[in-house]
Amino acid sequence: MEHGGHGTNYGKGGEGATDVQTQAMQNHQRTRKHKRAMRRQATATAIAEGQLRMEDLAKTHTVQSERVTALLETLLFICQSDAPIEMWVQLVRHLSKRPSLEGSLVAYLDSIGISLSKVSGISTDGAAVMVGATNGVVGRLRQRIPHVVSVHCIAHREALAARDAANALPELGIVDAIIRAVAELLGRSHNWHKMFKDLQKIFTATNLEMQGIHLVRWLSRGGAILRLVAVLPAVIVLLHLYDKPMYHIVTSYKFHFFLYFLADVHEELNSLNLLFQKREIDLTGVQSQVRRTIVFIRSRYVNCGPNFGTNSDRLSKFLERHASNRDVIVQGVDADGMERVHQFELHEEPLPNYTTARGDKASCTLTCRSYATELIYNVQLRLGDLERLNGSKLWMPRTWPRNTEARDEECAEHFDSVVELFHASDRVEILPGVDKRLARKELSTLVPVLAGVPKEEQPFHAGLAAILETSDWPRSYPNLVRLWVAVAVLPLSTVECERGFSRQNVIKSWNRTSLCNGKLEDLMCMSLLEYDMNWDRVIEVWRGMKKRRPRRAHQSEVRARKSAKGKEKVVVLSEEEHDDEARADDENSCSSSGFSSSDDEEDGGNF
């Protein structure tokens, strides 16, 4: 028996069921396919209702207002009724193949009733499989949708610029090397980890974990550097006790200089990246934010003369504190009220395996200035094409000149930029139903209206909302308003995708070691959408299954037994002795919100 809605077998009734069909239906309603189909149906229904509603409204206006159909109808209703347009998309098999990606995207839009003509833009990670002009996903989509705008994720590009600058100055990699080494050190020994926690309570009054560096996560390097600054006293004392070679590195003047410099720079870069991850990005403000960051770095670290790092948060304090005195005193109070003190002197000796140069202030300043120059160059190189978004200033009155003639001339230039953005220089229609000639004529009507909008309603999205609340826009300037909507919904970031990749990696590499695609899809869906789960029932089902080996076992929990046939030692986990402890460990991991961690939530997909 097949379900008419989405073709899934009912299956057999449960043991002892009096009504086989009812029991089978209840079993089917709990399946993943049924829930996904119901979400698709809800979205398609909401979109269809929105189209009918907007068609009824259009009939009350002139014949010309019938142009206002394709893009705006759906958007208006979705914004008003909060339809579940953001849905979980199944994992795509053979992700490296362009037809698979393109076909999956087209099939998904078709399944929820969205026409391809309504798609105004696509954001990618810049990979060749995505942005290829002929056979890439964007190129193949452009054959179907000539006006589609491709945007390489701006948050991803900012992270790539920082990575390229770091690769150009490998001497600064000493900070990354120490972060990775300390994180590995603490993860290798339970005793060292416990000692690290105790030292934090004494010297820093914190309870933080060391954060490793993940090259594909946007905020990872900056977050790890800032975390090391926060726990640095505890790390220094720990290495003094357990690792003398690394202790020699972290007590050098060069290491402290590089660490505080990178912490200040990456704090600014991470703030810029978080702005790019917002749901609604002010298109006209993207380029100004990039320029502000460049001015910040250039004024403090490049065009600063002898006052390198002046007004920076951490480096300037470090330079003032150790201008003449290189002694450092780390002190705190333990749980017994005893004062604990560790003292050392910042040395300038060369660091083996990292650099042969001495670590004096002059050489450190030269290296960091070169890094800042390289960073500015890479940011401008990676984000230089953001000027093509300047056409959005057509709907931003606060950026216009006050002179009426100059204003009209500038708005005409912005309109041409928008036409070029949608690849419509040689087309009559910029978008389906948006005539280029009629839209240009509407400038003389819309521009004076926008100039009179109050300042508090002049931001890009707020201004659009104010215009849509008026009743005369379908008669006066329908083409320009629909074009405005198309620009407003352009995706500039792939933060949702990157967050999904991050969660997938956590589930596969940490919570479990081997998963089929179906199980991985279930766990990612639970983790990202935070379904309400009956965790007591989950644990009960888990306990009733076959015996499982503990996920992780300390060396003391492993006993060596001799093979019955030979002298070779066989390592066997003591399942019986540690079964309760392993179950408690898994209960704690399951009781967290959807197998996620606090570090992943605050990063956002930020890779």
ZIWOMO-V975323 format. One line per field, one symbol per residue. ss: DSSP state (@ for helix, = for strand, . for the rest). phi: phi as a letter, one per 40 degrees, with the letter a starting at -180 (. if undefined). Layout:
# ZIWOMO-V975323
ss->???
phi->???
This chain:
# ZIWOMO-V975323
ss->.=......=..........@@@@@@@@@@..@@@@@@@@@@@@@@@@@@@@@@@@@@@@...@@@@@..@@@@@@@@@@@@................@@@@@@@@@@@@@@....@@@..====...@@@@.....@@@@@@@@....====.@@@@@@@@@@@@@@@.@@@@@@@@@@@@@@@@@@@.@@@@@@@@@@@@@@................@@@@@@@@@@@@@@@@@@@@@@@.@@@@@@@.=@@@@@@@@@@@@@@@@@@@@@@@@......@@@@@@@@@@@@@@@@@@@.............@@@@@@@.....=======.....=======.=...=...=.....@@@@@@@@@@@@@@@@@@@@@@.@@@@@@@@@@@@.@@@....@@@@@@@@@@@@@@@@@@.......===..==@@@@@@@@@@@@@@@@...@@@..@@@@@@@@@....@@@@.@@@@@@@@@@@......@@@@@@@@@@@@@@@@@.....@@@@@@@@@@@@@.....@@@@@@@@@@..........@@@=====......=====.@@@@@@@@@@@@@@@@@.@@@..@@@@@@....
phi->.bcccafbccgccccgccbcccccccccccccccccccccccccccccccccccccccccbcccccccbdccdcccccccbfccccbcbccccfccccdccccccccccccbgbcccccbaabbcgccccbdcbbcdcccccccbcccbcbcdcccccccccccccccbcccccccccccccccccccbcccccccccccccbbfbabccbcbbccbcccccccccccccbddccccccccbacccccccbccccccccccccccccccccccccccccbbcdccccccccccccdccccbbcbgcccgcgccbcccccccbcbbbcbbbbabcccgccbbbbabccbccbdgbacccccccccccccccccccccccccccbccccccccccdbbccccccccccccccccccccccdcccfbcbbcccbdgbccccccccdcccdccccccdccbcddcccccccccccbccccaccccccdcccccccbbbcccccccccccccccbcabaaccccccccccccccfccbccccccccccccccbcdcbbccccbbcbccccacccbcbcccccbcccccccccccccccgfbbccccccggcb
